[in-house]
Amino acid sequence: MGVTLIFTKTREGKMVASLLKQLLKESGISPIYEIPIKGLDKPAKDATPDWAQQNVTEALTGLRRSVLEHISRLHSKNPDAQIELNCTGGYKAEIAVLYEVGRTLRVPVYYLHETFKTCVTLP
């Protein structure tokens, strides 16, 4: 069993990924893959609508492309690999992109419901 960490290249994203990677290693989980994606670390008050439109679209497109390529590589190495997506972290648009990737590739997509504190399978 392996895990892929998808995280933004922001200071916070890299820090959380580093902590999760250490925890996974200590738990004996291997391999651990990493997909760093473009982060949007500009303060909202400084972001113009044009900047947001261009950069958010670019970041989400990169997220989609990177995850699709990664899953394709995993399947080419092991066609029987069981791949699942947990899209709990991230903001709404990132969750939507990962959900679409999961539906496109017909892999289960999970989400940790914040109120019920349980993992649910997205239909």
N, C-alpha and C positions, 0 to 999 in steps of 0.2 A: 504494500500500500504506500502511496506517495501523496504528497500535498503540493499544491501550487499556490503560492502567495501572490496575489495581485495587489499592488500598492502604488500610490502616487509617489513621484520623485520629490515630494515636499519633505521638509525636515521632519514633520510629524509622521508622514507616511513611512519614511525610511526607518524611523525609530520604532514604530509599532511592528513593522515587518521584521526588524532585527530581534525584537523581544519574542515575537511569535516563533521565529526560526529557532531561537535558542530553546524555547519550551518544547518545540516539536523534536529537536535533536535529543534533548534530555529524555523525551518519552520514547525514543527509539524509532521514530518515524523517519522513513527514508524511501525514496529520494525526496528532497525538498527543492522544488523549482521556484523561480522568482520571475515575475513579470512586472517590471517597473513601468508605470505609465505616466504620461504628462499630468502634472498637478496644476491646479489653479490656485496659486497662493497669493494672488493680488487681493488686497482688501476690497470688499464690495463697494465701499464708498469711492474707490479710485477706478473702478471698472466702468467704462462707457458701454452702452448697449452694443455698439459695433465691436468693441474688444471682446465682450462676453460672447456674442454670437460666433465670431470667428474662432476664439480659443476653446470654447466649450464644445463646439462641433468638431474641431480638430482633435481634442482630447478624447471625445466619445468614439470617434472614428478609429483612432489609434487603439483604444481599449478593445473595440470589436475585432479589429484586424489581428491584434496580438493574441487574443484568446482563441480565435478561430485557427490561427497558424499553430499555436501551441497544442491544441487538441488534435489537429491533423497530424502533427509530429508524433504525439503520443500514440495515436491509432496506427500510424505507419510502423512504429516500433513493436507495438503489441495490439493487433486487431481485436483481441478479446478483452482489452483493458476496460474496466468499469469506471466510467468517468461521470462525476456528479458535480454540479455547481452549487455553491452556497453563496448567495448574493446578499447576505445580511449587511455587510459593511458597505459603505459608500452612500452617495446621495441618490435621490429618486431616479434621475436619468441614468446613472450607472447601473442601477438595479434593473431598469427597463432594458438596457442594452444586453446585460448578461442573461436576462430572461429570454430575450429574442434569440440570442446565441444558443441557449439550451434548447429552445423549441426547434430551431432550425436543424440542430444536430441530433435532436431526439434524445437528449440526456436529461435526467432529472434535475430540477432546479429547486433549491430549498431556501427558506427564509426563516430566521429566528424572530418570531412574533414578539414585539417588545412588551405588550401588555400581558399576554398569556404565558410568556417565558417558555415557549415550546417551539420546536422546529416544525414548520409546516411545508408540505410539498406544494409548489405552485402548479396549478393545472395547466 
